[in-house]
Amino acid sequence: MSLNINMEFNEKENIWIVEPEGELDIYTSPEFNEKLVSALNNKKTDIVIDGSKLDYLDSTGLGALISIFKLLKEDGNKVYIKNVKPNIKKLFYITELDKVFIIEE
């Protein structure tokens, strides 16, 4: 039930790098969503979510990712998701969200 959100803007590549660490669930997804929306309102660009330290993702976490996707889609930007653990990657395939997000190995 805890989540650390490390975010930085890569000026060279003009992209947000987000590294959630812990659990993205019903308790932590509002903070996650708020932090990303705030950052994206300052600079709307593509975003990379590095899931290497993400241990758990539930439906509300997926909902937060979808709202970020919708916000970026308005301007033609994309959400890339990489380094997710097999149990989390499976959620994207089961829900067919692998067709919405760009999932990189």
LINGILIN-V167532 format. One record per residue. SS is DSSP state (@ for helix, = for strand, . for the rest). BURIAL is # if it has 16 or more other C-alpha atoms within 10 Angstrom, else .. Layout:
ss=SS burial=BURIAL
ss=SS burial=BURIAL
//
This chain:
ss=. burial=.
ss=. burial=.
ss== burial=#
ss== burial=#
ss== burial=.
ss== burial=.
ss== burial=#
ss== burial=.
ss== burial=.
ss== burial=.
ss=. burial=.
ss=. burial=.
ss=. burial=.
ss=. burial=.
ss== burial=#
ss== burial=#
ss== burial=#
ss== burial=#
ss== burial=#
ss== burial=#
ss== burial=#
ss== burial=#
ss== burial=#
ss== burial=#
ss=. burial=#
ss=. burial=#
ss=. burial=.
ss=. burial=#
ss=@ burial=#
ss=@ burial=.
ss=@ burial=.
ss=@ burial=#
ss=@ burial=#
ss=@ burial=.
ss=@ burial=.
ss=@ burial=#
ss=@ burial=#
ss=@ burial=.
ss=@ burial=.
ss=@ burial=#
ss=@ burial=.
ss=@ burial=.
ss=. burial=.
ss=. burial=#
ss=. burial=#
ss== burial=#
ss== burial=#
ss== burial=#
ss== burial=#
ss== burial=#
ss=@ burial=#
ss=@ burial=.
ss=@ burial=#
ss== burial=#
ss== burial=#
ss== burial=#
ss== burial=#
ss=. burial=.
ss=@ burial=.
ss=@ burial=#
ss=@ burial=#
ss=@ burial=#
ss=@ burial=#
ss=@ burial=#
ss=@ burial=#
ss=@ burial=#
ss=@ burial=.
ss=@ burial=#
ss=@ burial=#
ss=@ burial=.
ss=@ burial=#
ss=@ burial=#
ss=@ burial=.
ss=. burial=.
ss=. burial=.
ss=. burial=.
ss=. burial=#
ss=. burial=#
ss== burial=#
ss== burial=#
ss== burial=#
ss== burial=#
ss=. burial=#
ss=. burial=#
ss=. burial=.
ss=@ burial=.
ss=@ burial=.
ss=@ burial=#
ss=@ burial=#
ss=@ burial=.
ss=@ burial=#
ss=@ burial=#
ss=@ burial=.
ss=@ burial=.
ss=. burial=.
ss=. burial=.
ss=@ burial=.
ss=@ burial=.
ss=@ burial=.
ss=. burial=.
ss=. burial=#
ss== burial=.
ss== burial=#
ss== burial=.
ss=. burial=.
//
